[in-house]
Amino acid sequence: MPKPIISFPHLGNYSIPITFFLEKTTNAEVMIAPPITKKTIELGSKYSPDFVCLPFKYNLGNFIESLETGANILVQAGGGCRYGCYGEVQKQILKDLGYNFEFLSLMDNGKVSIFSIYKALKKLNKNLFFLKYFYYLLLTMLMLFFMDKIENFIRLNIGFETIKNSFKTKEKEMLNQFKQTKGFLSLIYNYLKYKSQFKHIKINKPKDCLKIGIIGELYTSMEQFSSYFIEENLAKFNIQVKRFTNLTYLLVKKKLVKKKLLREVKKYVTYDLGADGLDNVARAKYLIKKKYDGIIHIKPFGCTPEIGAIPIINKVCKDYKMPIIYFSFDAQNSDEGIKTRLEALVDMLERKRK
């Protein structure tokens, strides 16, 4: 039997805690999928149904590249929308292409839970005790929480750094330390150390800087390649960026705040819209309340929950005279077209300020 080699789709910097968790709980080698490139989306698009949404194509491209470089176990999680059905479809496509692999879904009866993940991992490591699994699950969740806290701080300040790439260089250094985590104490120590160092990075941030909030579908929010690095491009205009969706929110906070969000937007929404639809209506109201200058809504082409939410978000922004621009990404977008629209947005917001 060949040596088990696990791989999984890219999702921002989250490959680091996911790799850490799989290495600690399985007896398999963990292979991070090759970095996402245009080749990835070309591969995914070639073998995907025409009108399936963009995350399906990215994930399928990731899987093909991983299998081509030696992976023989693919891990997939999902839920919230059609994404929950992707695993079985992708598995069948890859089988039809002739690849030989084991497909491991972390879902059970359509949901991902502590026990469904444990059940899946037991297939790879029969000697995995629940206490060991739970220990590393909590440690990984704390790592995710720390990463999300730091990334939020970076988004608010990276556009004003006085020395180029100060934040990115420091973040890379921190993530390399996180890879070597021995336990809770070492993780907490490194987080506090780098939190202090990030706060001491020199910035020149005016009190009245332009502020833009990013709302929209979860994958294009967290995987920057799929949104053509929209956050980095905004930072070049000396803008404070606020983005809500991250893994900490999706795994922990989302279920806890659902009723609260429905109360906050009861004028516009009566029921849950599915996926992040309800959340994004509430986020639009939050950004208006916090006096942000504009909102960018991002989604992959064909994302049904966001298509349903857009008219409601539009109504909210119209009622409060909040500028908003919509980006729908697919395999045919161009970097220059997106940059041109961002430049026009920033120019409009600056004129509105004056």
GICORLIN-V88597 format. One record per residue. SS is DSSP state (helix for helix, strand for strand, loop for the rest). PHI is phi in whole degrees, 0 to 359 (NA if undefined). NEAR is the number of other C-alpha atoms within 8 Angstrom. Layout:
ss:SS phi:PHI near:NEAR
ss:SS phi:PHI near:NEAR
//
This chain:
ss:loop phi:NA near:2
ss:loop phi:296 near:3
ss:loop phi:297 near:6
ss:loop phi:291 near:10
ss:strand phi:233 near:12
ss:strand phi:264 near:13
ss:strand phi:218 near:15
ss:strand phi:206 near:12
ss:loop phi:291 near:11
ss:loop phi:289 near:13
ss:loop phi:205 near:9
ss:helix phi:58 near:8
ss:helix phi:275 near:5
ss:helix phi:290 near:9
ss:helix phi:298 near:10
ss:helix phi:292 near:10
ss:helix phi:293 near:11
ss:helix phi:294 near:9
ss:helix phi:298 near:11
ss:helix phi:304 near:10
ss:helix phi:296 near:11
ss:helix phi:292 near:9
ss:helix phi:295 near:11
ss:helix phi:278 near:7
ss:helix phi:246 near:12
ss:loop phi:234 near:10
ss:loop phi:259 near:8
ss:loop phi:255 near:10
ss:strand phi:283 near:9
ss:strand phi:254 near:10
ss:loop phi:248 near:11
ss:loop phi:286 near:10
ss:loop phi:303 near:12
ss:loop phi:305 near:7
ss:loop phi:307 near:5
ss:loop phi:291 near:10
ss:loop phi:226 near:6
ss:helix phi:297 near:6
ss:helix phi:297 near:8
ss:helix phi:300 near:12
ss:helix phi:290 near:13
ss:helix phi:294 near:10
ss:helix phi:296 near:12
ss:helix phi:297 near:16
ss:helix phi:291 near:12
ss:helix phi:300 near:6
ss:loop phi:250 near:7
ss:loop phi:258 near:10
ss:loop phi:301 near:6
ss:loop phi:304 near:5
ss:loop phi:258 near:5
ss:loop phi:286 near:9
ss:loop phi:285 near:11
ss:helix phi:302 near:12
ss:helix phi:305 near:9
ss:helix phi:302 near:12
ss:helix phi:291 near:14
ss:helix phi:297 near:12
ss:helix phi:298 near:11
ss:helix phi:296 near:12
ss:helix phi:299 near:15
ss:helix phi:302 near:16
ss:helix phi:297 near:13
ss:helix phi:297 near:11
ss:helix phi:295 near:11
ss:helix phi:293 near:14
ss:helix phi:297 near:10
ss:helix phi:292 near:7
ss:loop phi:258 near:6
ss:loop phi:118 near:7
ss:loop phi:293 near:14
ss:loop phi:229 near:12
ss:strand phi:227 near:12
ss:strand phi:248 near:13
ss:strand phi:250 near:12
ss:strand phi:221 near:11
ss:loop phi:232 near:10
ss:loop phi:190 near:13
ss:loop phi:138 near:11
ss:loop phi:96 near:8
ss:loop phi:205 near:8
ss:loop phi:299 near:7
ss:helix phi:305 near:10
ss:helix phi:294 near:11
ss:helix phi:261 near:9
ss:helix phi:296 near:10
ss:helix phi:307 near:12
ss:helix phi:295 near:7
ss:helix phi:293 near:8
ss:helix phi:296 near:9
ss:helix phi:302 near:9
ss:helix phi:293 near:8
ss:helix phi:299 near:9
ss:helix phi:293 near:10
ss:helix phi:296 near:9
ss:helix phi:295 near:7
ss:loop phi:281 near:6
ss:loop phi:98 near:6
ss:loop phi:281 near:8
ss:loop phi:251 near:6
ss:loop phi:199 near:8
ss:strand phi:254 near:7
ss:strand phi:253 near:9
ss:strand phi:247 near:9
ss:strand phi:265 near:9
ss:loop phi:274 near:12
ss:strand phi:265 near:12
ss:strand phi:220 near:8
ss:loop phi:55 near:4
ss:loop phi:82 near:7
ss:strand phi:226 near:9
ss:strand phi:259 near:12
ss:loop phi:219 near:8
ss:helix phi:305 near:6
ss:helix phi:281 near:6
ss:helix phi:293 near:12
ss:helix phi:293 near:11
ss:helix phi:299 near:10
ss:helix phi:300 near:8
ss:helix phi:292 near:11
ss:helix phi:291 near:11
ss:helix phi:298 near:10
ss:loop phi:292 near:7
ss:loop phi:265 near:9
ss:loop phi:219 near:10
ss:loop phi:296 near:6
ss:loop phi:266 near:5
ss:loop phi:282 near:11
ss:loop phi:278 near:6
ss:helix phi:299 near:7
ss:helix phi:297 near:6
ss:helix phi:295 near:9
ss:helix phi:302 near:11
ss:helix phi:293 near:8
ss:helix phi:301 near:8
ss:helix phi:287 near:11
ss:helix phi:294 near:9
ss:helix phi:296 near:8
ss:helix phi:296 near:10
ss:helix phi:292 near:12
ss:helix phi:298 near:9
ss:helix phi:294 near:8
ss:helix phi:298 near:11
ss:helix phi:301 near:12
ss:helix phi:300 near:9
ss:helix phi:296 near:9
ss:helix phi:298 near:8
ss:helix phi:294 near:11
ss:helix phi:297 near:8
ss:helix phi:293 near:9
ss:helix phi:297 near:8
ss:helix phi:296 near:10
ss:helix phi:297 near:8
ss:helix phi:297 near:9
ss:helix phi:302 near:14
ss:helix phi:288 near:10
ss:helix phi:233 near:11
ss:helix phi:297 near:10
ss:helix phi:289 near:13
ss:helix phi:235 near:11
ss:strand phi:295 near:14
ss:loop phi:275 near:7
ss:loop phi:246 near:6
ss:loop phi:304 near:5
ss:loop phi:69 near:7
ss:helix phi:301 near:9
ss:helix phi:290 near:11
ss:helix phi:295 near:7
ss:helix phi:295 near:8
ss:helix phi:292 near:10
ss:helix phi:296 near:8
ss:helix phi:299 near:8
ss:helix phi:297 near:8
ss:helix phi:297 near:11
ss:helix phi:295 near:9
ss:helix phi:296 near:8
ss:helix phi:290 near:9
ss:helix phi:298 near:11
ss:helix phi:301 near:9
ss:loop phi:263 near:6
ss:loop phi:305 near:9
ss:loop phi:262 near:7
ss:loop phi:180 near:7
ss:helix phi:298 near:8
ss:helix phi:296 near:7
ss:helix phi:293 near:9
ss:helix phi:293 near:12
ss:helix phi:296 near:8
ss:helix phi:301 near:8
ss:helix phi:294 near:11
ss:helix phi:297 near:10
ss:helix phi:296 near:8
ss:helix phi:297 near:8
ss:helix phi:284 near:10
ss:helix phi:302 near:9
ss:helix phi:294 near:8
ss:helix phi:294 near:8
ss:helix phi:297 near:9
ss:helix phi:292 near:6
ss:loop phi:265 near:6
ss:loop phi:292 near:9
ss:loop phi:287 near:7
ss:strand phi:228 near:8
ss:loop phi:235 near:7
ss:loop phi:247 near:7
ss:loop phi:289 near:5
ss:loop phi:293 near:4
ss:loop phi:255 near:4
ss:loop phi:295 near:9
ss:strand phi:293 near:11
ss:strand phi:233 near:11
ss:strand phi:233 near:13
ss:strand phi:257 near:12
ss:strand phi:252 near:13
ss:strand phi:235 near:15
ss:strand phi:138 near:13
ss:loop phi:293 near:12
ss:helix phi:292 near:9
ss:helix phi:293 near:9
ss:helix phi:292 near:14
ss:helix phi:286 near:15
ss:helix phi:265 near:10
ss:loop phi:259 near:11
ss:helix phi:296 near:12
ss:helix phi:298 near:7
ss:helix phi:288 near:9
ss:helix phi:253 near:11
ss:loop phi:56 near:8
ss:loop phi:53 near:9
ss:helix phi:297 near:8
ss:helix phi:293 near:9
ss:helix phi:295 near:7
ss:helix phi:294 near:9
ss:helix phi:294 near:12
ss:helix phi:300 near:14
ss:loop phi:295 near:8
ss:loop phi:266 near:8
ss:loop phi:58 near:10
ss:strand phi:238 near:13
ss:strand phi:277 near:14
ss:strand phi:248 near:13
ss:strand phi:242 near:11
ss:strand phi:230 near:10
ss:loop phi:265 near:8
ss:loop phi:287 near:10
ss:loop phi:208 near:10
ss:helix phi:292 near:8
ss:helix phi:300 near:11
ss:helix phi:295 near:10
ss:helix phi:293 near:9
ss:helix phi:275 near:7
ss:helix phi:241 near:8
ss:helix phi:278 near:9
ss:helix phi:306 near:9
ss:helix phi:293 near:6
ss:helix phi:286 near:7
ss:helix phi:254 near:8
ss:helix phi:303 near:9
ss:helix phi:296 near:7
ss:helix phi:296 near:7
ss:helix phi:296 near:11
ss:helix phi:299 near:13
ss:helix phi:294 near:7
ss:helix phi:292 near:7
ss:loop phi:242 near:11
ss:loop phi:299 near:8
ss:loop phi:294 near:5
ss:loop phi:247 near:7
ss:loop phi:227 near:10
ss:loop phi:258 near:7
ss:loop phi:233 near:5
ss:loop phi:298 near:8
ss:loop phi:267 near:10
ss:loop phi:89 near:9
ss:loop phi:49 near:8
ss:loop phi:256 near:12
ss:helix phi:301 near:14
ss:helix phi:300 near:14
ss:helix phi:303 near:9
ss:helix phi:286 near:12
ss:helix phi:296 near:13
ss:helix phi:295 near:11
ss:helix phi:294 near:10
ss:helix phi:300 near:13
ss:helix phi:296 near:10
ss:helix phi:298 near:8
ss:helix phi:295 near:11
ss:helix phi:295 near:10
ss:helix phi:299 near:7
ss:loop phi:275 near:6
ss:loop phi:61 near:6
ss:loop phi:289 near:12
ss:loop phi:277 near:10
ss:strand phi:194 near:11
ss:strand phi:231 near:15
ss:strand phi:244 near:12
ss:strand phi:255 near:11
ss:strand phi:238 near:15
ss:strand phi:199 near:12
ss:strand phi:281 near:13
ss:loop phi:303 near:9
ss:loop phi:87 near:9
ss:loop phi:284 near:10
ss:helix phi:299 near:6
ss:helix phi:301 near:12
ss:helix phi:286 near:12
ss:helix phi:298 near:9
ss:helix phi:291 near:10
ss:helix phi:279 near:13
ss:helix phi:303 near:8
ss:helix phi:299 near:8
ss:helix phi:288 near:11
ss:helix phi:300 near:11
ss:helix phi:300 near:9
ss:helix phi:296 near:8
ss:helix phi:301 near:12
ss:helix phi:294 near:12
ss:helix phi:293 near:8
ss:helix phi:299 near:7
ss:loop phi:253 near:7
ss:loop phi:55 near:6
ss:loop phi:261 near:11
ss:loop phi:296 near:8
ss:strand phi:216 near:10
ss:strand phi:230 near:8
ss:strand phi:246 near:7
ss:strand phi:241 near:8
ss:strand phi:242 near:8
ss:strand phi:262 near:13
ss:loop phi:216 near:9
ss:loop phi:289 near:8
ss:loop phi:258 near:5
ss:loop phi:296 near:8
ss:loop phi:240 near:6
ss:helix phi:302 near:7
ss:helix phi:294 near:6
ss:helix phi:297 near:8
ss:helix phi:291 near:10
ss:helix phi:297 near:9
ss:helix phi:296 near:8
ss:helix phi:294 near:8
ss:helix phi:294 near:9
ss:helix phi:300 near:8
ss:helix phi:295 near:8
ss:helix phi:297 near:9
ss:helix phi:298 near:9
ss:helix phi:299 near:8
ss:helix phi:295 near:8
ss:helix phi:294 near:11
ss:helix phi:295 near:9
ss:helix phi:296 near:7
ss:helix phi:297 near:6
ss:helix phi:300 near:5
ss:loop phi:287 near:4
//
